[in-house]
Structures are given as structure tokens and as C-alpha cells.
Amino acid sequence: LFRSGGKSVATGIGTIMAISPISAVVALGLFGLVFAATRMVSAGSIVASLSLPPLMDVLKLSWIFVAYATLAAIYVVIRHRENIQRMIAGQEARL
């Protein structure tokens, strides 16, 4: 009856906000830029998640937080694999 379309991105950004508010704000800004350019939520989500590990490393956060962000980014990409295929085919939904 109820289908969840979410791919854990909102939950993930909540955890990142707790770990590193600066990283979360930058990632949200990147999400906004990519979304504005492409009108694709999935593209913004993927770029934002992939930006977090290097950003947290630049901010000199603990390796455990960088590792968490890396695993989370991999998870987001895996969850978006069908969206990525549709983007490549030029069939991804736009808002």
C-alpha cells in the first residue's frame, strides 16, 4: 500500500548535520546548485553525498567521520543506481 521513494538521503544529511554542520551546509548548497542546473533531485543527492568525504577530510575531521561519509556516499550511489541508468539514458524525471 505505502511505497517509500526515499533513498536515505534526508536521514543521512541529518546525521552529517550532527557530526559537522559546516559539511552539511556545504553539501546542501551543492545539492541546490546541481538541482537548479539539472532539475534532478537524484543528481543533486549524488553530488552532495560524494562531496562529503573530501570536504570532511579538508576540514580535518576524525578519520572515523570521513569513513562514515565515504560509506554513506557509496550507499547513496548504490541506492541511486536505477536513477543513474535513467540519467545516462536521458530519461530521469525532472522537476
The 8 nearest C-alpha neighbors of each residue, nearest first, counted from 0:
[[1, 2, 3, 4, 5, 6, 7, 78],
 [2, 0, 3, 4, 5, 6, 7, 9],
 [3, 1, 4, 0, 5, 6, 7, 78],
 [2, 4, 5, 1, 6, 0, 7, 8],
 [3, 5, 2, 6, 7, 1, 78, 79],
 [6, 4, 3, 7, 8, 9, 2, 78],
 [5, 7, 8, 78, 4, 75, 79, 9],
 [8, 6, 10, 9, 5, 11, 75, 78],
 [7, 9, 11, 10, 6, 12, 44, 75],
 [10, 8, 12, 11, 7, 13, 6, 5],
 [11, 9, 13, 7, 8, 12, 14, 15],
 [10, 12, 8, 14, 13, 9, 7, 15],
 [11, 13, 15, 9, 14, 10, 16, 8],
 [14, 12, 16, 10, 11, 15, 9, 17],
 [13, 15, 17, 11, 16, 12, 18, 10],
 [14, 16, 12, 18, 17, 13, 19, 23],
 [17, 15, 20, 13, 23, 14, 19, 18],
 [16, 18, 14, 15, 19, 20, 13, 12],
 [19, 17, 15, 16, 14, 20, 64, 22],
 [18, 20, 22, 16, 21, 15, 17, 23],
 [19, 21, 16, 23, 22, 24, 17, 18],
 [22, 20, 24, 23, 19, 25, 16, 26],
 [23, 21, 25, 19, 20, 24, 26, 55],
 [22, 24, 20, 26, 16, 21, 25, 15],
 [23, 25, 27, 21, 26, 22, 28, 20],
 [24, 26, 28, 22, 27, 23, 21, 29],
 [27, 25, 47, 29, 23, 28, 24, 22],
 [28, 26, 30, 24, 29, 25, 23, 31],
 [27, 29, 25, 31, 26, 30, 24, 32],
 [30, 28, 26, 32, 31, 27, 47, 33],
 [29, 31, 43, 27, 47, 33, 28, 32],
 [32, 30, 28, 34, 29, 33, 35, 27],
 [33, 31, 29, 35, 34, 30, 36, 28],
 [34, 32, 43, 36, 30, 35, 31, 37],
 [33, 35, 38, 31, 43, 37, 39, 36],
 [36, 34, 32, 33, 38, 37, 31, 39],
 [35, 37, 33, 34, 38, 32, 39, 31],
 [36, 38, 34, 39, 35, 33, 42, 93],
 [39, 37, 34, 93, 94, 35, 36, 40],
 [40, 38, 93, 37, 34, 42, 41, 94],
 [39, 41, 43, 42, 34, 44, 38, 93],
 [40, 42, 44, 43, 39, 45, 82, 79],
 [43, 41, 45, 39, 44, 40, 46, 33],
 [44, 42, 30, 33, 34, 40, 46, 41],
 [43, 45, 41, 47, 42, 46, 30, 48],
 [44, 46, 42, 48, 47, 43, 41, 49],
 [47, 45, 49, 43, 48, 44, 50, 42],
 [48, 46, 26, 50, 44, 30, 45, 49],
 [47, 49, 72, 45, 50, 46, 51, 44],
 [48, 50, 46, 72, 47, 51, 45, 52],
 [51, 49, 47, 48, 52, 53, 54, 46],
 [50, 52, 54, 48, 49, 53, 55, 68],
 [53, 51, 65, 68, 55, 69, 54, 50],
 [54, 52, 56, 55, 51, 50, 57, 65],
 [53, 55, 51, 57, 56, 52, 50, 58],
 [56, 54, 58, 52, 57, 53, 60, 65],
 [55, 57, 53, 59, 58, 54, 60, 52],
 [58, 56, 54, 59, 55, 53, 60, 52],
 [57, 59, 55, 56, 60, 54, 22, 53],
 [60, 58, 56, 57, 55, 61, 62, 54],
 [61, 59, 55, 58, 56, 62, 64, 65],
 [60, 62, 63, 64, 59, 65, 56, 55],
 [61, 63, 65, 64, 66, 60, 56, 59],
 [62, 64, 66, 61, 65, 67, 60, 68],
 [65, 63, 67, 66, 62, 61, 68, 60],
 [64, 66, 62, 68, 52, 67, 63, 55],
 [67, 65, 63, 69, 64, 68, 62, 70],
 [68, 66, 64, 70, 69, 65, 71, 63],
 [67, 69, 71, 65, 52, 66, 70, 72],
 [70, 68, 66, 72, 52, 67, 71, 65],
 [69, 71, 73, 67, 72, 68, 74, 66],
 [70, 72, 68, 74, 69, 73, 67, 75],
 [73, 71, 48, 75, 69, 49, 74, 70],
 [72, 74, 70, 76, 71, 75, 77, 69],
 [73, 75, 71, 77, 72, 76, 78, 70],
 [76, 74, 78, 72, 77, 73, 79, 71],
 [77, 75, 79, 73, 78, 74, 80, 45],
 [76, 78, 74, 80, 79, 75, 73, 72],
 [77, 79, 75, 76, 80, 6, 74, 81],
 [80, 78, 76, 82, 77, 81, 83, 75],
 [79, 81, 83, 77, 82, 78, 76, 84],
 [82, 80, 84, 83, 79, 85, 78, 77],
 [81, 83, 85, 79, 80, 84, 86, 91],
 [84, 82, 86, 80, 81, 85, 79, 87],
 [83, 85, 81, 87, 82, 86, 88, 80],
 [84, 86, 91, 90, 88, 82, 83, 87],
 [87, 85, 89, 91, 83, 88, 84, 90],
 [86, 88, 84, 85, 89, 83, 90, 91],
 [89, 87, 85, 86, 90, 84, 91, 83],
 [88, 90, 86, 87, 85, 91, 84, 92],
 [91, 89, 85, 88, 86, 92, 87, 84],
 [92, 90, 85, 86, 89, 82, 93, 39],
 [93, 91, 90, 39, 94, 85, 38, 86],
 [94, 92, 39, 38, 91, 37, 40, 90],
 [93, 38, 39, 92, 40, 34, 37, 35]]
